[in-house]
Amino acid sequence: METMRAFVKTVAAEAAWRSGASRLIGALAAAGEPLVLGYHRVVEDCGPRSDSAPAMFVSARTLERQLEWVGRRFQFVSLDELGECLESGARPSRPLAAVTFDDGYRDVYDNAFPLLQRMGIPAAVFLVSDLVGTARLPLHDRLYLVMARALALPAATRAQLGSLLRRLGLRVPVLESPECRPSRDTATAQQALLEQVPPAGLEQLIRAVTQVIGSVEAECSDGQMLDWEMVRAMHEAGFTIGSHTCSHALLTLEDRGCLRHELAASRERLEAKLGAPVRHFAYPDGRFDRAVVDEVAGAGYGFAYTTCRHRDPGRPLLTIPRRLLWENSCRDVAGHFSPAILQCQVEGLFDAASGCSQEHDRRPAARRQGMPA
């Protein structure tokens, strides 16, 4: 299935690139908007790994090739410069682009920071403030890791684990499926759990699973987060530091009290540590609705960034689209870097096919306490 999808994408991209259709579609979709790129982790090698979802990773070499391509067509600016342009309504002579990194992984400092300095490209990091300077990984990473390990267990052991979780009021049907495939099902199970089980329940699930599979900390030793010394060094070098909440909470699933704490406390801590205002915010997992956007405005942020093209017409500066890229975003069916596919990604040719599954205009139903059958 993945090979077929890559083949179709390669053929479509080459056809659109040669015909010029991607530029036409992109012009209609973007309407002159700047290009804001989003990344997560930057590693030396993107070989097989189980410590996070594949789409979290880009190699330093691929990042460099993507940025070189973008830099020939756009002018890279900081988020502050981008914000000033959007506020004023100015039309620059050359289209603008900005580079952002979410969560605050240490490998951004180790691998992306020197690369960007060498290339003369400004960038921004959106930090999960409670994790800076700690040995803790984001909840979504720990959940992915334990689910990857659990789904790789023999069927009988998975069934026993599923039974244990049911006794705790947590149901993970894929664990007991005879057709379970870790490479296919881990990310699906992770996403379903994040959406339907509160953080306290997920922590309970992780503890229960690790009692069966053992500790997983050794497998994520290279996934450490930035410390405050690194954050200050990047800030002093011109990086924009923005907020990504205190705990990477999925804001559309939280009550108003939690919302306000996640937005305000994160900003306050970052400003206290940096001695500088924090005006930029990125929605964890791109999740926002009207109530969330209102709270972001109330928390004092001037600009906020999403992961799709949906805009709040009343607050466009708080719903600025981003284009998320990773290692395979612009790989053809042979696994090679494809300028044609990258152009189609940038121009939004694949947006209609991928779409956005989130409900941005109204608050969704309350979060469930466990997995459904």
ChimeraX attribute file (.defattr): number of C-alpha atoms within 10 A of each C-alpha:
attribute: neighborCount
match mode: 1-to-1
recipient: residues
	/A:1	6
	/A:2	8
	/A:3	11
	/A:4	10
	/A:5	10
	/A:6	18
	/A:7	15
	/A:8	13
	/A:9	20
	/A:10	20
	/A:11	15
	/A:12	17
	/A:13	26
	/A:14	19
	/A:15	14
	/A:16	20
	/A:17	18
	/A:18	10
	/A:19	11
	/A:20	11
	/A:21	16
	/A:22	26
	/A:23	18
	/A:24	13
	/A:25	15
	/A:26	19
	/A:27	14
	/A:28	12
	/A:29	15
	/A:30	15
	/A:31	8
	/A:32	12
	/A:33	15
	/A:34	22
	/A:35	23
	/A:36	23
	/A:37	20
	/A:38	22
	/A:39	23
	/A:40	21
	/A:41	24
	/A:42	27
	/A:43	22
	/A:44	15
	/A:45	13
	/A:46	16
	/A:47	9
	/A:48	7
	/A:49	11
	/A:50	18
	/A:51	23
	/A:52	20
	/A:53	17
	/A:54	17
	/A:55	16
	/A:56	17
	/A:57	22
	/A:58	24
	/A:59	20
	/A:60	21
	/A:61	17
	/A:62	22
	/A:63	22
	/A:64	16
	/A:65	15
	/A:66	21
	/A:67	19
	/A:68	13
	/A:69	14
	/A:70	21
	/A:71	15
	/A:72	9
	/A:73	12
	/A:74	17
	/A:75	17
	/A:76	25
	/A:77	17
	/A:78	20
	/A:79	24
	/A:80	16
	/A:81	13
	/A:82	18
	/A:83	19
	/A:84	12
	/A:85	15
	/A:86	17
	/A:87	13
	/A:88	8
	/A:89	9
	/A:90	9
	/A:91	12
	/A:92	10
	/A:93	7
	/A:94	11
	/A:95	14
	/A:96	23
	/A:97	24
	/A:98	24
	/A:99	22
	/A:100	25
	/A:101	23
	/A:102	24
	/A:103	27
	/A:104	26
	/A:105	26
	/A:106	22
	/A:107	20
	/A:108	23
	/A:109	21
	/A:110	15
	/A:111	18
	/A:112	24
	/A:113	20
	/A:114	13
	/A:115	17
	/A:116	17
	/A:117	15
	/A:118	9
	/A:119	13
	/A:120	10
	/A:121	20
	/A:122	20
	/A:123	25
	/A:124	22
	/A:125	29
	/A:126	23
	/A:127	29
	/A:128	26
	/A:129	25
	/A:130	18
	/A:131	21
	/A:132	24
	/A:133	16
	/A:134	13
	/A:135	13
	/A:136	15
	/A:137	19
	/A:138	19
	/A:139	17
	/A:140	19
	/A:141	19
	/A:142	21
	/A:143	25
	/A:144	23
	/A:145	24
	/A:146	26
	/A:147	24
	/A:148	24
	/A:149	18
	/A:150	22
	/A:151	22
	/A:152	17
	/A:153	15
	/A:154	10
	/A:155	17
	/A:156	12
	/A:157	17
	/A:158	21
	/A:159	18
	/A:160	14
	/A:161	21
	/A:162	21
	/A:163	17
	/A:164	17
	/A:165	18
	/A:166	15
	/A:167	9
	/A:168	14
	/A:169	13
	/A:170	22
	/A:171	22
	/A:172	21
	/A:173	15
	/A:174	20
	/A:175	28
	/A:176	19
	/A:177	13
	/A:178	12
	/A:179	10
	/A:180	17
	/A:181	14
	/A:182	20
	/A:183	14
	/A:184	10
	/A:185	16
	/A:186	26
	/A:187	21
	/A:188	13
	/A:189	22
	/A:190	21
	/A:191	13
	/A:192	13
	/A:193	26
	/A:194	20
	/A:195	17
	/A:196	18
	/A:197	20
	/A:198	18
	/A:199	17
	/A:200	9
	/A:201	18
	/A:202	21
	/A:203	15
	/A:204	13
	/A:205	22
	/A:206	17
	/A:207	14
	/A:208	17
	/A:209	21
	/A:210	15
	/A:211	10
	/A:212	14
	/A:213	14
	/A:214	12
	/A:215	12
	/A:216	14
	/A:217	16
	/A:218	8
	/A:219	12
	/A:220	16
	/A:221	11
	/A:222	13
	/A:223	20
	/A:224	19
	/A:225	24
	/A:226	23
	/A:227	17
	/A:228	16
	/A:229	12
	/A:230	16
	/A:231	24
	/A:232	16
	/A:233	13
	/A:234	20
	/A:235	17
	/A:236	11
	/A:237	12
	/A:238	15
	/A:239	22
	/A:240	21
	/A:241	28
	/A:242	29
	/A:243	33
	/A:244	28
	/A:245	28
	/A:246	21
	/A:247	19
	/A:248	22
	/A:249	25
	/A:250	19
	/A:251	24
	/A:252	28
	/A:253	23
	/A:254	17
	/A:255	12
	/A:256	14
	/A:257	8
	/A:258	13
	/A:259	21
	/A:260	19
	/A:261	14
	/A:262	25
	/A:263	27
	/A:264	20
	/A:265	17
	/A:266	24
	/A:267	26
	/A:268	15
	/A:269	16
	/A:270	24
	/A:271	17
	/A:272	12
	/A:273	12
	/A:274	15
	/A:275	10
	/A:276	11
	/A:277	14
	/A:278	22
	/A:279	20
	/A:280	25
	/A:281	26
	/A:282	30
	/A:283	27
	/A:284	23
	/A:285	14
	/A:286	19
	/A:287	20
	/A:288	30
	/A:289	20
	/A:290	16
	/A:291	16
	/A:292	24
	/A:293	23
	/A:294	14
	/A:295	16
	/A:296	25
	/A:297	16
	/A:298	13
	/A:299	19
	/A:300	14
	/A:301	21
	/A:302	17
	/A:303	25
	/A:304	24
	/A:305	23
	/A:306	24
	/A:307	22
	/A:308	19
	/A:309	16
	/A:310	17
	/A:311	17
	/A:312	16
	/A:313	9
	/A:314	11
	/A:315	15
	/A:316	17
	/A:317	19
	/A:318	25
	/A:319	26
	/A:320	24
	/A:321	24
	/A:322	23
	/A:323	19
	/A:324	20
	/A:325	21
	/A:326	22
	/A:327	23
	/A:328	19
	/A:329	17
	/A:330	25
	/A:331	20
	/A:332	23
	/A:333	18
	/A:334	11
	/A:335	10
	/A:336	10
	/A:337	18
	/A:338	20
	/A:339	19
	/A:340	23
	/A:341	25
	/A:342	21
	/A:343	22
	/A:344	24
	/A:345	20
	/A:346	23
	/A:347	22
	/A:348	21
	/A:349	22
	/A:350	16
	/A:351	16
	/A:352	8
	/A:353	8
	/A:354	8
	/A:355	10
	/A:356	13
	/A:357	7
	/A:358	14
	/A:359	13
	/A:360	20
	/A:361	13
	/A:362	12
	/A:363	15
	/A:364	12
	/A:365	8
	/A:366	11
	/A:367	15
	/A:368	13
	/A:369	16
	/A:370	20
	/A:371	18
	/A:372	12
	/A:373	8
